[in-house]
Amino acid sequence: MARGGLIRPYGSAIPLAQRLFDAGWIAAVHYAAYAAYSKAPWETQQTLATGAAVLAFYVTGEMAGLYQPARGVPLAKQLVRIWAAWLPVVAVLLGAAFLLKTTDQFSRLATGGWLVGAPIAISVWRGGVATVLRQLRLQGRNLRTVAICGVTEIGIELAQRISGRPQLGLRLIGFFDDRTPDRLERVSLTHGGIVGTFDDLVEGARRGEVDLIYIALPLKAEPRVNALLRRLADTTASVYIVPDFFVFDLLHGRWSQLGDLPVVSIFETPFFGIDGWVKRLEDIVLGTFFLVCGAPLMTLIAIAIKLDSKGPVFFKQRRYGLEGEVIEVLKFRTMTVAEDGAQVKQATKDDQRITRVGRLLRRTSLDEIPQLLHVVGGSMSLVGPRPHAVAHNELYRKKISGYMLRHKVKPGLTGWAQVNGWRGETDELWKMEKRIEHDLEYIRRWGLLFDLQIVFLTVWGVLFGGKVRANAY
């Protein structure tokens, strides 16, 4: 039975050192900003504010993953985590000062300089450390010796990732396996080849020749794994099990706990904790910005629609939102009909139902602008899988495996599929399959920088043409 504390990947002194340096930078920047912009002496309320900021940052930093092992984590992602953890701290400090009516006790310039300068200082410090470590590892220093137990598909995938990323500071000595050669996958000598059996691995670990051991045996080999683990318990090597989750189609899998029992998700949303806050903040800030900028254009479009054809300016259609809940999506009307029943016919090339103004709106995707109201309101996101009509959902969920997994996140105004040209009529099943493939890839890869990339590609495509306009009719 799994017990509390069984899985503890962060037990080294490095997270403690990171916390101490973070606290030091927060305090140092506050003191420097106060000395530069305030003529009053440092007082108790400044000390209390610094302590509150440090404690709050420890909590949000833990949630953002700032104190997890950084080997293998891209520097850009580390920096995003720093700012994502600091923004709630700013909100807490400003909210507390307002509620306690102490805002007049703080210099606005000094406080502003501190709240902006602290994350910059932490980012520069961590970026510098990461750069130094990267160079040391590329020069063959600060390395850890790695052995892979099990010549399997996932073991070979692991070896390729280690060999292809020398900045991780991992030196792969090879594979260990007890099976006969005819039962093993072919292993390139560039990955060290097969260098021994399980007995050889255990003896090498006892002699201190191996720092990390990755057990990459299939799930069905549980008895062999248990036997090997009992023998490796007599060594000081760090042992990791690499579950053969390639047999599943993972959608943002992650470890979590149910009480004291560790569990791993197979199908899950990426928007937990701090990531969910970041996603929502992105929607509110960028959604409001685009809505304000687009308001004059929306007015002109509404007038053009009324002058061009009879009927309402807007068109509502029921679509599936987060967790498959039905939502109403608002669009500018581009057709002479407003279908929203059990059957909805997709627009086709030279479709006679499309109005003159509607054809221009659909080609430039401007008919989707009213959905910015849903983005700011919370039923949609700026970036995510495009919502489909309910009738289309019920049709394709029966034909495409994993179709409904796209609803583990909010539907988006734009998406990864759209900027890659997978939009428009899906008169053949493979076209919808490609769209779903890109939607699920977006969920697996989600990150703030990835969202901003998609927003940029969307705006660029609308203004200057490109894949965004492909099949738009």
ZIMO-V664577 format. One record per backbone hydrogen bond with DSSP energy under -0.5 kcal/mol. CO is the residue of the C=O (numbers start at 0). NH is the residue of the N-H. E is the energy in kcal/mol with one decimal. If there is no record, write none. Layout:
# ZIMO-V664577
CO:NH:E  CO:NH:E
This chain:
# ZIMO-V664577
2:5:-2.2  5:7:-0.8  7:10:-0.6  12:16:-2.2  13:17:-2.6  14:18:-2.2  15:19:-2.2  16:20:-2.5  17:21:-2.5  18:22:-2.6  19:23:-2.3  20:24:-2.6  21:25:-2.4  22:26:-2.4  23:27:-2.8  24:28:-2.6  25:29:-1.7  26:30:-2.4  27:31:-2.5  28:32:-2.8  29:33:-2.3  30:34:-2.4  31:35:-1.8  32:36:-2.2  33:37:-2.0  42:45:-0.8  42:46:-1.4  43:47:-2.6  44:48:-2.1  45:49:-2.2  46:50:-2.5  47:51:-2.6  48:52:-2.3  49:53:-2.3  50:54:-2.4  51:55:-2.6  52:56:-2.4  53:57:-2.1  54:58:-1.7  55:59:-2.7  56:60:-2.7  57:61:-1.8  58:62:-1.9  59:63:-2.0  60:64:-0.6  60:65:-2.9  61:64:-0.8  64:67:-1.1  69:72:-2.1  71:73:-0.6  73:77:-1.9  74:78:-2.4  75:79:-2.1  76:80:-2.0  77:81:-1.7  78:82:-1.9  79:83:-2.6  80:84:-2.0  81:85:-1.7  82:86:-2.1  83:87:-0.7  84:88:-0.6  85:89:-2.1  86:90:-2.1  87:91:-2.4  88:92:-2.7  89:93:-2.6  90:94:-2.3  91:95:-2.6  92:96:-2.3  93:97:-2.0  94:98:-2.5  95:99:-2.5  96:101:-2.4  96:102:-0.7  97:100:-0.7  101:104:-1.9  102:105:-1.3  106:110:-2.8  107:111:-2.7  108:112:-2.6  109:113:-2.1  110:114:-2.8  111:115:-1.8  112:116:-2.5  113:117:-2.6  115:119:-0.9  116:120:-2.7  117:121:-2.4  118:122:-2.4  119:123:-2.7  120:124:-2.5  121:125:-2.7  122:126:-2.6  123:127:-2.4  124:128:-2.4  125:129:-2.6  126:130:-2.1  127:131:-2.3  128:132:-2.6  129:133:-2.2  130:134:-2.1  131:135:-2.4  132:136:-2.4  133:137:-2.2  134:138:-1.2  135:140:-2.9  136:139:-1.6  143:170:-2.8  144:210:-1.1  144:211:-2.8  145:172:-2.8  145:173:-0.6  146:148:-0.5  146:213:-2.7  147:149:-0.8  147:175:-2.2  148:215:-2.8  149:151:-1.4  150:184:-0.9  151:155:-2.6  152:156:-2.1  153:157:-2.2  154:158:-2.2  155:159:-2.3  156:160:-1.9  157:161:-2.2  158:162:-2.7  159:163:-2.1  161:164:-1.0  164:167:-2.1  165:168:-1.7  168:143:-2.1  169:171:-0.7  170:145:-2.9  170:172:-0.5  173:147:-2.1  174:194:-2.5  174:195:-0.9  175:149:-2.4  179:182:-2.1  180:183:-1.4  187:190:-1.7  187:192:-1.1  188:191:-1.9  192:174:-2.9  192:194:-0.7  195:176:-2.1  196:200:-2.0  197:201:-2.4  198:202:-2.3  199:203:-2.5  200:204:-2.4  201:205:-2.2  202:206:-1.5  203:208:-2.6  204:207:-1.2  204:235:-0.6  210:237:-2.8  211:146:-2.1  212:214:-0.6  212:239:-3.2  213:148:-3.3  213:215:-0.8  214:241:-2.9  217:220:-1.9  218:221:-0.7  220:224:-2.2  221:225:-2.7  222:226:-2.1  223:227:-2.2  224:228:-2.6  225:229:-1.9  226:230:-1.3  227:231:-2.4  228:232:-1.3  230:233:-1.4  231:234:-1.7  236:238:-0.5  237:212:-2.7  239:214:-3.3  239:241:-0.5  240:242:-0.9  242:244:-2.5  243:246:-1.3  244:247:-1.7  247:249:-1.1  249:251:-0.5  250:267:-2.1  253:264:-2.6  255:262:-2.8  256:258:-0.6  257:260:-1.7  259:261:-0.6  260:257:-2.8  262:255:-2.7  265:250:-3.5  265:267:-0.5  269:271:-1.5  271:274:-1.6  271:275:-0.6  272:276:-1.6  273:277:-2.6  274:278:-2.4  275:279:-2.2  276:280:-2.8  277:281:-2.5  278:282:-2.0  279:283:-2.4  280:284:-2.7  281:285:-2.2  281:286:-0.6  282:286:-1.6  283:287:-2.0  284:288:-2.1  285:289:-2.7  286:290:-2.1  287:291:-2.6  288:292:-2.4  289:293:-2.2  290:294:-0.9  291:294:-0.6  293:297:-2.6  294:298:-1.9  295:299:-1.8  296:300:-2.4  297:301:-2.3  298:302:-1.9  299:303:-2.3  300:304:-2.4  301:305:-1.9  302:306:-2.1  303:307:-1.7  304:308:-1.9  312:332:-3.1  314:330:-1.9  316:328:-2.7  317:389:-1.7  318:326:-3.5  320:323:-1.9  321:324:-1.6  324:320:-3.8  326:318:-3.1  326:328:-0.6  328:316:-1.7  330:314:-3.0  333:354:-2.4  342:340:-0.6  347:350:-1.6  350:353:-1.3  352:335:-2.2  354:358:-2.1  355:359:-1.2  356:360:-2.4  357:361:-2.7  358:362:-1.9  359:363:-1.7  360:364:-0.7  360:365:-1.3  360:366:-1.0  364:367:-1.4  365:368:-1.3  366:331:-2.1  367:370:-2.1  368:371:-2.5  369:372:-1.8  370:374:-1.9  371:375:-2.4  372:376:-2.0  373:377:-1.9  373:378:-1.0  373:379:-1.5  380:412:-1.7  381:413:-1.5  384:411:-1.8  387:319:-1.1  388:391:-0.5  388:392:-2.2  389:393:-2.4  390:394:-1.3  391:395:-2.8  392:396:-2.3  394:397:-0.6  395:398:-0.8  395:399:-2.4  398:400:-0.5  399:402:-1.7  401:404:-1.3  402:405:-1.4  403:406:-1.8  404:407:-1.8  405:408:-0.7  406:322:-3.3  410:380:-3.0  413:383:-2.5  414:418:-2.0  415:419:-0.7  416:421:-2.7  417:420:-1.7  420:422:-1.4  427:430:-1.3  427:431:-0.9  428:432:-2.1  429:433:-2.0  430:434:-1.7  431:435:-2.6  432:436:-2.4  433:437:-2.0  434:438:-2.1  435:439:-2.6  436:440:-1.8  437:441:-2.1  438:442:-1.7  439:443:-2.1  440:444:-2.3  441:445:-0.9  446:450:-2.2  447:451:-2.4  448:452:-2.1  449:453:-2.0  450:454:-2.4  451:455:-2.4  452:456:-2.5  453:457:-2.1  454:458:-2.6  455:459:-2.8  456:460:-2.2  457:461:-2.4  458:462:-2.2  459:463:-3.0  460:464:-1.8  465:468:-1.3  466:469:-1.5  468:471:-1.7  470:472:-1.1
